[in-house]
Amino acid sequence: HMLYYHKNFKKEGWDVLSFGYHSRNEFIEAHAEKLVKTLNHIAKKKKNFPINFLTHSMGGLVLRKALNHPNCPKEAKIGKIVMLAPPNQGARWGRILGKNKLVKKIAKDYSGNQLMNEDSFDFLGQIPKSAKVLIIAGKSFTNPLLKEANDGEVCVKETFLNTPHEHVTIIAEHKTIL
């Protein structure tokens, strides 16, 4: 998914690192722990230089937890953040799917299960006020079971943070918003 951005940012001269993770094999907190290690490695090389982020979906949750980790470097807390379709307030669609035993089995007991059970992700912490945040939500009305503006998986209202940020809604589906 993110390969398109990686290639284009590189082509424009940016230093780019893609942080990948197997979402179903660990909890959001464990993914965040690994991200913090990566951020510290970057911060040592680029002291006092802001680290910027582009996240999609659960990646925004991983980032939130990482930014609230006690070992997170300040360089990560002063950058710019673009979140695409983040389920910041939980995902009703995930909770609906979580009622299906087969889906629960496929999702395993880790982060997928968290998305199927949490009404809110405030326990991950908020984005520091020192970071500038833009959230881009999709609205395609593809999932009539959600009964409100959604991208097929996440409702627009579920993408908002409880802290200051800019918010834009575009016509897009969850996976194609990239």
C-alpha positions, -999 to 999 in steps of 0.1 A, spaced: 0 0 0 25 26 12 51 17 -15 36 43 -39 43 70 -13 77 56 -5 89 57 -41 75 92 -48 88 108 -17 123 93 -24 120 106 -60 114 141 -46 146 138 -24 131 129 10 148 105 33 121 78 36 118 48 59 88 25 57 79 9 90 61 -24 83 45 -48 108 24 -79 108 -7 -64 123 -23 -97 133 7 -111 151 11 -87 180 -8 -60 200 -7 -24 190 15 -17 220 41 -42 208 42 -27 173 46 8 189 75 -5 210 93 -16 179 85 18 162 101 36 192 133 17 187 133 26 150 126 63 159 155 64 183 178 50 156 166 78 132 169 105 159 205 96 167 214 101 131 193 133 126 196 151 160 170 179 165 155 172 130 117 166 130 105 132 120 74 133 99 48 105 95 23 92 70 0 65 85 -29 44 72 -56 30 94 -42 11 124 -8 26 117 -21 58 132 -29 39 164 5 24 165 20 59 161 -2 73 189 11 47 213 47 52 201 45 90 206 34 84 242 61 59 250 86 71 277 115 64 253 101 82 223 126 108 210 116 144 209 123 145 172 92 123 166 71 146 187 78 178 167 71 165 132 41 166 110 17 138 108 -8 128 81 -32 101 91 -52 83 64 -85 67 77 -74 62 113 -99 45 136 -90 70 164 -123 65 181 -126 28 175 -142 11 145 -179 1 147 -174 -21 117 -146 -40 135 -169 -45 165 -197 -58 141 -172 -82 124 -160 -93 158 -193 -110 165 -185 -135 138 -164 -165 151 -146 -171 118 -136 -135 115 -124 -135 152 -103 -166 144 -87 -150 113 -80 -118 132 -62 -137 160 -60 -124 196 -38 -94 190 -43 -60 173 -71 -73 151 -90 -83 183 -83 -49 198 -100 -33 167 -130 -56 173 -134 -48 209 -123 -13 217 -149 16 216 -121 41 219 -83 41 217 -78 70 241 -58 45 263 -30 47 236 -25 84 245 -30 115 224 -8 131 198 15 156 215 5 193 209 40 199 195 31 179 164 10 192 135 -17 168 124 -38 163 93 -64 136 92 -78 125 59 -110 105 62 -128 87 34 -165 90 26 -178 66 0 -210 53 16 -200 18 7 -211 1 39 -248 6 46 -245 -13 79 -227 17 94 -256 40 86 -234 72 84 -206 86 63 -179 59 61 -151 45 39 -164 10 41 -146 2 73 -142 34 94 -169 61 99 -158 96 93 -166 106 129 -144 77 142 -113 93 126 -112 125 148 -87 130 176 -96 146 209 -67 170 204 -63 199 179 -58 188 143 -69 196 108 -95 173 92 -104 167 56 -130 143 42 -126 130 6 -146 106 -16 -126 74 -11 -128 39 3 -107 26 32 -81 7 11 -81 30 -19 -77 62 1 -40 55 -2 
